[in-house]
Amino acid sequence: MNSDDRKEKPAAPMLAAEAPKSNADTETQSARKRNRKICIGVTLLILFLIFIVLLVLGLTLFKPKNPTATVDSVVVDHLRTSVDVFNLKANLNLTLHAHLALKNPNRVGFSFGSTSALLNYKGQLVGEAPLPANRVGPRKTLHMNITLTLMAHRLLSESQVFSDVMSGSIPVNAFVKVAGKVSVFNVFKIKVKSSASCDVTISVSSRNVTSQHCKYSAKL
């Protein structure tokens, strides 16, 4: 046998050498990356400009203003008194009707949570009326009628009641505080508060309100 036939043939390469990328492919990938970066940059710029426009509108045209709560009237619905001269005691039953107006001067709605109107006698809480959560539309006024009943068992000093009944006038205070939010574009939510405090004097003989002095406050 020929010695040349016994020589082993060279083994075929297992993997073909990878063909080098062409310049065109490299340039295409670079262009895609560049375009992607441009698109992301433009998108971020547009979002930033939209945010700036909303911020400017929110601070100018839609700048939040304080809602105002006012007590237009307070009237006596029921008043009954009885006096025990010997023991210097007096019983007092009193129910007041008050009309509350909540004005929203903003171009957007104002929403507030549930609260209560309070009736005070010489610094004591003697009655309250719940006010449910609600919403006041843009540049609208919400009107509410409130009934405040004095709870006799909350009166800590009967001597003061006796003195006032005998003098012919009963001083009470009606107070209400409303807290809520003004939402601009559902993005900017600003907390606002408004309160009304009214000192009312009631005549025992005529069973009418003889004087009413109210103070109002509002703040963002």
C-alpha atoms as a printed R data frame, in Angstrom:
    type eleno elety resid chain resno       x      y      z
1   ATOM     1    CA   MET     A     1   0.000  0.000  0.000
2   ATOM     2    CA   ASN     A     2   1.236  3.440 -0.890
3   ATOM     3    CA   SER     A     3   2.447  5.386  2.072
4   ATOM     4    CA   ASP     A     4   0.667  8.433  0.769
5   ATOM     5    CA   ASP     A     5  -2.640  6.599  1.140
6   ATOM     6    CA   ARG     A     6  -1.960  6.051  4.841
7   ATOM     7    CA   LYS     A     7  -1.631  9.770  5.489
8   ATOM     8    CA   GLU     A     8  -4.623 11.170  7.332
9   ATOM     9    CA   LYS     A     9  -6.701 13.713  5.521
10  ATOM    10    CA   PRO     A    10  -7.002 17.096  7.246
11  ATOM    11    CA   ALA     A    11 -10.251 17.445  9.298
12  ATOM    12    CA   ALA     A    12 -12.871 19.831  8.018
13  ATOM    13    CA   PRO     A    13 -13.316 22.938 10.170
14  ATOM    14    CA   MET     A    14 -16.209 22.585 12.674
15  ATOM    15    CA   LEU     A    15 -17.577 26.115 12.175
16  ATOM    16    CA   ALA     A    16 -17.206 28.411  9.314
17  ATOM    17    CA   ALA     A    17 -15.593 31.713 10.121
18  ATOM    18    CA   GLU     A    18 -18.158 34.423 10.726
19  ATOM    19    CA   ALA     A    19 -18.369 36.826  7.889
20  ATOM    20    CA   PRO     A    20 -17.400 40.337  8.890
21  ATOM    21    CA   LYS     A    21 -20.214 42.897  9.067
22  ATOM    22    CA   SER     A    22 -20.427 45.246  6.226
23  ATOM    23    CA   ASN     A    23 -20.112 48.992  6.706
24  ATOM    24    CA   ALA     A    24 -23.731 49.405  5.570
25  ATOM    25    CA   ASP     A    25 -25.042 47.237  8.433
26  ATOM    26    CA   THR     A    26 -23.001 49.123 10.979
27  ATOM    27    CA   GLU     A    27 -24.234 52.480  9.704
28  ATOM    28    CA   THR     A    28 -27.862 51.253  9.790
29  ATOM    29    CA   GLN     A    29 -27.626 50.218 13.452
30  ATOM    30    CA   SER     A    30 -25.990 53.516 14.365
31  ATOM    31    CA   ALA     A    31 -28.744 55.418 12.577
32  ATOM    32    CA   ARG     A    32 -31.417 53.454 14.459
33  ATOM    33    CA   LYS     A    33 -29.826 54.205 17.821
34  ATOM    34    CA   ARG     A    34 -29.503 57.861 16.909
35  ATOM    35    CA   ASN     A    35 -33.164 58.048 15.829
36  ATOM    36    CA   ARG     A    36 -34.277 56.313 19.021
37  ATOM    37    CA   LYS     A    37 -32.405 58.840 21.142
38  ATOM    38    CA   ILE     A    38 -33.913 61.706 19.149
39  ATOM    39    CA   CYS     A    39 -37.439 60.326 19.625
40  ATOM    40    CA   ILE     A    40 -36.933 59.943 23.374
41  ATOM    41    CA   GLY     A    41 -35.494 63.453 23.632
42  ATOM    42    CA   VAL     A    42 -38.367 64.995 21.636
43  ATOM    43    CA   THR     A    43 -40.951 63.111 23.732
44  ATOM    44    CA   LEU     A    44 -39.409 64.298 26.989
45  ATOM    45    CA   LEU     A    45 -39.247 67.854 25.658
46  ATOM    46    CA   ILE     A    46 -42.948 67.773 24.679
47  ATOM    47    CA   LEU     A    47 -43.939 66.408 28.095
48  ATOM    48    CA   PHE     A    48 -41.866 69.104 29.791
49  ATOM    49    CA   LEU     A    49 -43.507 71.836 27.691
50  ATOM    50    CA   ILE     A    50 -46.979 70.462 28.490
51  ATOM    51    CA   PHE     A    51 -46.117 70.501 32.195
52  ATOM    52    CA   ILE     A    52 -44.896 74.112 31.942
53  ATOM    53    CA   VAL     A    53 -48.102 75.178 30.126
54  ATOM    54    CA   LEU     A    54 -50.289 73.491 32.761
55  ATOM    55    CA   LEU     A    55 -48.251 75.076 35.527
56  ATOM    56    CA   VAL     A    56 -48.567 78.555 34.009
57  ATOM    57    CA   LEU     A    57 -52.321 78.134 33.506
58  ATOM    58    CA   GLY     A    58 -52.689 76.778 37.031
59  ATOM    59    CA   LEU     A    59 -50.896 79.807 38.492
60  ATOM    60    CA   THR     A    60 -52.649 82.414 36.336
61  ATOM    61    CA   LEU     A    61 -55.971 81.661 34.661
62  ATOM    62    CA   PHE     A    62 -56.828 78.770 36.984
63  ATOM    63    CA   LYS     A    63 -55.123 80.153 40.081
64  ATOM    64    CA   PRO     A    64 -56.968 78.744 43.120
65  ATOM    65    CA   LYS     A    65 -59.080 81.202 45.094
66  ATOM    66    CA   ASN     A    66 -60.535 80.824 48.554
67  ATOM    67    CA   PRO     A    67 -64.090 79.459 48.708
68  ATOM    68    CA   THR     A    68 -66.198 81.481 51.147
69  ATOM    69    CA   ALA     A    69 -68.746 80.159 53.636
70  ATOM    70    CA   THR     A    70 -71.327 82.700 54.771
71  ATOM    71    CA   VAL     A    71 -74.300 82.465 57.107
72  ATOM    72    CA   ASP     A    72 -77.031 84.490 55.443
73  ATOM    73    CA   SER     A    73 -79.624 84.177 58.176
74  ATOM    74    CA   VAL     A    74 -80.350 82.596 61.547
75  ATOM    75    CA   VAL     A    75 -83.946 82.270 62.763
76  ATOM    76    CA   VAL     A    76 -85.516 80.768 65.861
77  ATOM    77    CA   ASP     A    77 -87.604 77.723 65.084
78  ATOM    78    CA   HIS     A    78 -88.418 76.749 68.649
79  ATOM    79    CA   LEU     A    79 -87.737 78.319 72.038
80  ATOM    80    CA   ARG     A    80 -89.149 77.259 75.374
81  ATOM    81    CA   THR     A    81 -87.961 78.302 78.813
82  ATOM    82    CA   SER     A    82 -89.035 77.525 82.349
83  ATOM    83    CA   VAL     A    83 -87.707 79.108 85.510
84  ATOM    84    CA   ASP     A    84 -87.366 77.761 89.041
85  ATOM    85    CA   VAL     A    85 -86.892 80.947 91.032
86  ATOM    86    CA   PHE     A    86 -86.441 79.240 94.396
87  ATOM    87    CA   ASN     A    87 -83.615 77.019 93.179
88  ATOM    88    CA   LEU     A    88 -82.247 79.587 90.731
89  ATOM    89    CA   LYS     A    89 -82.563 77.162 87.831
90  ATOM    90    CA   ALA     A    90 -83.867 77.484 84.307
91  ATOM    91    CA   ASN     A    91 -84.659 74.948 81.608
92  ATOM    92    CA   LEU     A    92 -83.960 75.892 78.023
93  ATOM    93    CA   ASN     A    93 -85.074 74.232 74.790
94  ATOM    94    CA   LEU     A    94 -83.852 75.933 71.629
95  ATOM    95    CA   THR     A    95 -83.813 75.082 67.927
96  ATOM    96    CA   LEU     A    96 -82.302 77.364 65.294
97  ATOM    97    CA   HIS     A    97 -82.476 77.315 61.512
98  ATOM    98    CA   ALA     A    98 -79.466 78.719 59.667
99  ATOM    99    CA   HIS     A    99 -78.906 79.243 55.960
100 ATOM   100    CA   LEU     A   100 -75.333 78.564 54.853
101 ATOM   101    CA   ALA     A   101 -73.984 79.577 51.440
102 ATOM   102    CA   LEU     A   102 -70.700 78.115 50.181
103 ATOM   103    CA   LYS     A   103 -69.399 80.077 47.201
104 ATOM   104    CA   ASN     A   104 -66.719 78.722 44.882
105 ATOM   105    CA   PRO     A   105 -65.068 81.522 42.842
106 ATOM   106    CA   ASN     A   106 -62.701 79.144 41.014
107 ATOM   107    CA   ARG     A   107 -62.863 78.046 37.380
108 ATOM   108    CA   VAL     A   108 -62.683 74.456 38.575
109 ATOM   109    CA   GLY     A   109 -64.757 72.458 41.056
110 ATOM   110    CA   PHE     A   110 -64.261 72.449 44.815
111 ATOM   111    CA   SER     A   111 -64.818 69.241 46.805
112 ATOM   112    CA   PHE     A   112 -65.048 69.123 50.578
113 ATOM   113    CA   GLY     A   113 -65.332 66.351 53.139
114 ATOM   114    CA   SER     A   114 -68.046 65.739 55.695
115 ATOM   115    CA   THR     A   115 -68.118 68.174 58.599
116 ATOM   116    CA   SER     A   116 -70.481 69.557 61.248
117 ATOM   117    CA   ALA     A   117 -72.080 72.865 62.126
118 ATOM   118    CA   LEU     A   118 -71.628 73.595 65.834
119 ATOM   119    CA   LEU     A   119 -73.803 75.424 68.343
120 ATOM   120    CA   ASN     A   120 -71.956 76.880 71.335
121 ATOM   121    CA   TYR     A   121 -73.206 78.494 74.513
122 ATOM   122    CA   LYS     A   122 -70.631 80.442 76.520
123 ATOM   123    CA   GLY     A   123 -67.816 78.340 75.103
124 ATOM   124    CA   GLN     A   124 -69.622 75.019 75.595
125 ATOM   125    CA   LEU     A   125 -70.592 72.774 72.694
126 ATOM   126    CA   VAL     A   126 -74.332 72.274 73.164
127 ATOM   127    CA   GLY     A   127 -75.467 71.142 69.711
128 ATOM   128    CA   GLU     A   128 -74.298 70.101 66.286
129 ATOM   129    CA   ALA     A   129 -75.641 69.252 62.849
130 ATOM   130    CA   PRO     A   130 -73.817 67.017 60.327
131 ATOM   131    CA   LEU     A   131 -72.953 68.334 56.872
132 ATOM   132    CA   PRO     A   132 -72.295 65.590 54.290
133 ATOM   133    CA   ALA     A   133 -69.411 65.723 51.836
134 ATOM   134    CA   ASN     A   134 -70.271 67.533 48.628
135 ATOM   135    CA   ARG     A   135 -68.918 69.296 45.574
136 ATOM   136    CA   VAL     A   136 -69.402 72.885 44.422
137 ATOM   137    CA   GLY     A   137 -69.147 73.435 40.668
138 ATOM   138    CA   PRO     A   138 -66.971 76.096 39.024
139 ATOM   139    CA   ARG     A   139 -68.171 79.577 39.939
140 ATOM   140    CA   LYS     A   140 -71.231 78.153 41.683
141 ATOM   141    CA   THR     A   141 -72.760 78.595 45.129
142 ATOM   142    CA   LEU     A   142 -74.034 75.718 47.230
143 ATOM   143    CA   HIS     A   143 -76.940 76.584 49.525
144 ATOM   144    CA   MET     A   144 -77.538 74.533 52.670
145 ATOM   145    CA   ASN     A   145 -80.175 74.764 55.386
146 ATOM   146    CA   ILE     A   146 -78.932 73.745 58.833
147 ATOM   147    CA   THR     A   147 -80.976 72.885 61.922
148 ATOM   148    CA   LEU     A   148 -79.171 73.352 65.232
149 ATOM   149    CA   THR     A   149 -80.803 72.057 68.416
150 ATOM   150    CA   LEU     A   150 -79.529 72.914 71.861
151 ATOM   151    CA   MET     A   151 -79.039 69.750 73.943
152 ATOM   152    CA   ALA     A   152 -79.947 70.670 77.515
153 ATOM   153    CA   HIS     A   153 -77.899 67.870 79.074
154 ATOM   154    CA   ARG     A   154 -74.733 69.499 77.691
155 ATOM   155    CA   LEU     A   155 -75.280 72.689 79.680
156 ATOM   156    CA   LEU     A   156 -72.712 72.563 82.471
157 ATOM   157    CA   SER     A   157 -73.897 75.631 84.358
158 ATOM   158    CA   GLU     A   158 -77.619 76.093 84.987
159 ATOM   159    CA   SER     A   159 -76.937 79.316 86.892
160 ATOM   160    CA   GLN     A   160 -75.696 80.973 83.691
161 ATOM   161    CA   VAL     A   161 -78.832 79.863 81.857
162 ATOM   162    CA   PHE     A   162 -80.980 81.204 84.711
163 ATOM   163    CA   SER     A   163 -79.167 84.544 84.590
164 ATOM   164    CA   ASP     A   164 -79.580 84.882 80.811
165 ATOM   165    CA   VAL     A   165 -83.231 83.855 80.826
166 ATOM   166    CA   MET     A   166 -84.003 86.363 83.565
167 ATOM   167    CA   SER     A   167 -82.149 89.104 81.658
168 ATOM   168    CA   GLY     A   168 -84.327 88.407 78.644
169 ATOM   169    CA   SER     A   169 -81.603 87.521 76.095
170 ATOM   170    CA   ILE     A   170 -79.674 84.351 75.315
171 ATOM   171    CA   PRO     A   171 -76.293 84.560 73.544
172 ATOM   172    CA   VAL     A   172 -75.194 81.611 71.403
173 ATOM   173    CA   ASN     A   173 -72.589 81.031 68.732
174 ATOM   174    CA   ALA     A   174 -72.960 79.103 65.475
175 ATOM   175    CA   PHE     A   175 -69.753 77.868 63.880
176 ATOM   176    CA   VAL     A   176 -69.014 75.903 60.721
177 ATOM   177    CA   LYS     A   177 -65.714 74.979 59.081
178 ATOM   178    CA   VAL     A   178 -65.350 73.452 55.629
179 ATOM   179    CA   ALA     A   179 -62.106 71.877 54.401
180 ATOM   180    CA   GLY     A   180 -61.560 70.522 50.917
181 ATOM   181    CA   LYS     A   181 -59.499 70.585 47.747
182 ATOM   182    CA   VAL     A   182 -59.430 72.506 44.488
183 ATOM   183    CA   SER     A   183 -58.199 70.287 41.665
184 ATOM   184    CA   VAL     A   184 -56.634 71.923 38.587
185 ATOM   185    CA   PHE     A   185 -56.501 69.588 35.547
186 ATOM   186    CA   ASN     A   186 -56.561 66.686 38.039
187 ATOM   187    CA   VAL     A   187 -52.840 67.361 38.437
188 ATOM   188    CA   PHE     A   188 -52.524 70.170 40.976
189 ATOM   189    CA   LYS     A   189 -54.612 69.627 44.127
190 ATOM   190    CA   ILE     A   190 -54.614 72.531 46.563
191 ATOM   191    CA   LYS     A   191 -56.122 72.298 50.042
192 ATOM   192    CA   VAL     A   192 -58.463 75.125 51.054
193 ATOM   193    CA   LYS     A   193 -60.367 75.939 54.234
194 ATOM   194    CA   SER     A   194 -63.269 78.259 54.921
195 ATOM   195    CA   SER     A   195 -65.076 78.980 58.175
196 ATOM   196    CA   ALA     A   196 -67.906 81.120 59.515
197 ATOM   197    CA   SER     A   197 -68.531 82.082 63.131
198 ATOM   198    CA   CYS     A   198 -71.715 83.938 64.082
199 ATOM   199    CA   ASP     A   199 -72.574 85.393 67.482
200 ATOM   200    CA   VAL     A   200 -76.346 85.458 67.841
201 ATOM   201    CA   THR     A   201 -78.498 87.035 70.540
202 ATOM   202    CA   ILE     A   202 -82.021 85.693 71.042
203 ATOM   203    CA   SER     A   203 -84.836 87.544 72.772
204 ATOM   204    CA   VAL     A   204 -86.719 85.386 75.284
205 ATOM   205    CA   SER     A   205 -89.889 87.460 75.101
206 ATOM   206    CA   SER     A   206 -90.195 87.806 71.308
207 ATOM   207    CA   ARG     A   207 -88.463 84.495 70.505
208 ATOM   208    CA   ASN     A   208 -86.559 86.176 67.703
209 ATOM   209    CA   VAL     A   209 -82.946 86.862 66.817
210 ATOM   210    CA   THR     A   210 -82.205 90.429 67.852
211 ATOM   211    CA   SER     A   211 -78.578 90.614 66.695
212 ATOM   212    CA   GLN     A   212 -76.231 88.622 64.489
213 ATOM   213    CA   HIS     A   213 -72.513 89.329 64.005
214 ATOM   214    CA   CYS     A   214 -70.505 86.989 61.796
215 ATOM   215    CA   LYS     A   215 -66.815 86.618 61.095
216 ATOM   216    CA   TYR     A   216 -65.510 84.773 58.067
217 ATOM   217    CA   SER     A   217 -62.098 83.393 57.244
218 ATOM   218    CA   ALA     A   218 -60.609 81.421 54.368
219 ATOM   219    CA   LYS     A   219 -57.126 80.245 53.532
220 ATOM   220    CA   LEU     A   220 -55.257 78.023 51.096
